Amino acid sequence: MLDVIGAGATATSSIDWYSVWNSSPEKQQLHLDIKRIHTEGQMHGTITTTFHSRFATGWFYQVRELVIRLGVAYWRDPTYIVAKFALSTLGGLIIGMFSDVYNARS
């Protein structure tokens, strides 16, 4: 595509593409379409809503989606889950053993 407009390996172009676009009928049609869309939109008036909340959805729905997203993320990275499980298990065992030794001394 760059070779077609003259901006390829030579990086030269004899055509001023900006002036070509400004004088093209496509630009004129595009501006007419944009004006038509704006006038049609202004004729419809404002849209009113009945749901007044700070958030777009309910709290339960957001929590459910978050739990699902976290579940998918953890499922895709099983090494994280195994490491967390091992850390919790070993940490609990070590703390449990040392707390018995500490309690026996007191």
C-alpha beads as a LAMMPS data file, in Angstrom:
LAMMPS data file: protein, C-alpha beads

106 atoms
105 bonds

1 atom types
1 bond types

-500.0 500.0 xlo xhi
-500.0 500.0 ylo yhi
-500.0 500.0 zlo zhi

Masses

1 110.0

Atoms # bond

1 1 1 0.000 0.000 0.000
2 1 1 2.854 2.382 0.769
3 1 1 4.423 1.653 -2.604
4 1 1 1.162 2.618 -4.329
5 1 1 1.073 6.071 -2.740
6 1 1 4.809 6.569 -3.186
7 1 1 5.869 6.253 0.437
8 1 1 7.547 2.876 0.121
9 1 1 11.298 2.333 -0.118
10 1 1 11.833 5.572 -2.073
11 1 1 9.664 7.660 0.282
12 1 1 8.744 10.068 -2.501
13 1 1 5.401 10.920 -3.986
14 1 1 4.451 13.311 -6.751
15 1 1 0.810 13.448 -5.622
16 1 1 -0.411 15.618 -2.742
17 1 1 -2.828 13.141 -1.185
18 1 1 -4.250 15.735 1.214
19 1 1 -5.463 17.946 -1.619
20 1 1 -6.735 14.902 -3.513
21 1 1 -8.856 13.934 -0.481
22 1 1 -10.103 17.493 0.042
23 1 1 -11.307 17.743 -3.545
24 1 1 -12.812 14.252 -3.710
25 1 1 -16.553 13.583 -3.854
26 1 1 -16.113 10.924 -1.161
27 1 1 -15.126 13.604 1.355
28 1 1 -18.159 15.702 0.477
29 1 1 -20.450 12.666 0.822
30 1 1 -18.856 11.748 4.145
31 1 1 -19.493 15.235 5.554
32 1 1 -23.096 15.124 4.354
33 1 1 -23.583 11.735 6.020
34 1 1 -22.127 12.993 9.298
35 1 1 -24.408 16.062 9.247
36 1 1 -27.421 13.841 8.511
37 1 1 -26.560 11.536 11.415
38 1 1 -26.225 14.515 13.768
39 1 1 -29.546 16.059 12.749
40 1 1 -31.357 12.713 13.059
41 1 1 -29.882 12.218 16.500
42 1 1 -30.923 15.691 17.649
43 1 1 -34.498 15.103 16.506
44 1 1 -34.939 12.096 18.839
45 1 1 -34.477 14.074 22.044
46 1 1 -32.915 12.922 25.280
47 1 1 -33.102 9.441 26.725
48 1 1 -34.161 9.040 30.345
49 1 1 -33.298 6.135 32.614
50 1 1 -35.024 4.775 35.681
51 1 1 -32.102 2.899 37.237
52 1 1 -30.138 5.271 39.473
53 1 1 -27.049 3.627 40.862
54 1 1 -23.398 4.367 41.242
55 1 1 -22.482 1.148 39.439
56 1 1 -23.709 -0.334 36.167
57 1 1 -24.630 -3.710 37.693
58 1 1 -25.548 -5.115 41.072
59 1 1 -23.073 -6.066 43.761
60 1 1 -23.832 -9.804 43.610
61 1 1 -23.324 -9.902 39.834
62 1 1 -19.964 -8.124 40.117
63 1 1 -18.753 -10.515 42.826
64 1 1 -19.878 -13.522 40.800
65 1 1 -18.044 -12.299 37.693
66 1 1 -14.921 -11.575 39.744
67 1 1 -14.918 -15.060 41.253
68 1 1 -15.336 -16.633 37.812
69 1 1 -12.519 -14.507 36.379
70 1 1 -10.204 -15.392 39.253
71 1 1 -11.081 -19.060 38.896
72 1 1 -10.175 -18.994 35.224
73 1 1 -6.903 -17.171 35.971
74 1 1 -5.960 -19.701 38.662
75 1 1 -6.935 -22.618 36.423
76 1 1 -4.592 -21.307 33.728
77 1 1 -1.686 -21.055 36.203
78 1 1 -1.681 -24.258 38.299
79 1 1 1.838 -23.638 39.640
80 1 1 0.480 -20.677 41.597
81 1 1 -2.219 -22.822 43.216
82 1 1 0.240 -25.622 44.044
83 1 1 2.683 -23.115 45.553
84 1 1 -0.075 -21.511 47.641
85 1 1 -1.289 -24.911 48.818
86 1 1 2.244 -26.004 49.746
87 1 1 2.941 -22.717 51.532
88 1 1 -0.273 -22.948 53.528
89 1 1 0.242 -26.599 54.423
90 1 1 3.913 -26.321 55.360
91 1 1 3.394 -23.019 57.146
92 1 1 0.554 -24.483 59.176
93 1 1 2.584 -27.554 60.105
94 1 1 5.652 -25.544 61.125
95 1 1 3.650 -23.037 63.144
96 1 1 1.714 -25.879 64.757
97 1 1 4.904 -27.731 65.753
98 1 1 6.654 -24.657 67.157
99 1 1 3.576 -23.487 69.021
100 1 1 3.451 -26.887 70.808
101 1 1 7.153 -26.561 71.726
102 1 1 6.622 -22.980 72.917
103 1 1 3.530 -23.939 74.943
104 1 1 5.340 -26.885 76.542
105 1 1 8.076 -24.562 77.878
106 1 1 5.669 -22.128 79.512

Bonds

1 1 1 2
2 1 2 3
3 1 3 4
4 1 4 5
5 1 5 6
6 1 6 7
7 1 7 8
8 1 8 9
9 1 9 10
10 1 10 11
11 1 11 12
12 1 12 13
13 1 13 14
14 1 14 15
15 1 15 16
16 1 16 17
17 1 17 18
18 1 18 19
19 1 19 20
20 1 20 21
21 1 21 22
22 1 22 23
23 1 23 24
24 1 24 25
25 1 25 26
26 1 26 27
27 1 27 28
28 1 28 29
29 1 29 30
30 1 30 31
31 1 31 32
32 1 32 33
33 1 33 34
34 1 34 35
35 1 35 36
36 1 36 37
37 1 37 38
38 1 38 39
39 1 39 40
40 1 40 41
41 1 41 42
42 1 42 43
43 1 43 44
44 1 44 45
45 1 45 46
46 1 46 47
47 1 47 48
48 1 48 49
49 1 49 50
50 1 50 51
51 1 51 52
52 1 52 53
53 1 53 54
54 1 54 55
55 1 55 56
56 1 56 57
57 1 57 58
58 1 58 59
59 1 59 60
60 1 60 61
61 1 61 62
62 1 62 63
63 1 63 64
64 1 64 65
65 1 65 66
66 1 66 67
67 1 67 68
68 1 68 69
69 1 69 70
70 1 70 71
71 1 71 72
72 1 72 73
73 1 73 74
74 1 74 75
75 1 75 76
76 1 76 77
77 1 77 78
78 1 78 79
79 1 79 80
80 1 80 81
81 1 81 82
82 1 82 83
83 1 83 84
84 1 84 85
85 1 85 86
86 1 86 87
87 1 87 88
88 1 88 89
89 1 89 90
90 1 90 91
91 1 91 92
92 1 92 93
93 1 93 94
94 1 94 95
95 1 95 96
96 1 96 97
97 1 97 98
98 1 98 99
99 1 99 100
100 1 100 101
101 1 101 102
102 1 102 103
103 1 103 104
104 1 104 105
105 1 105 106
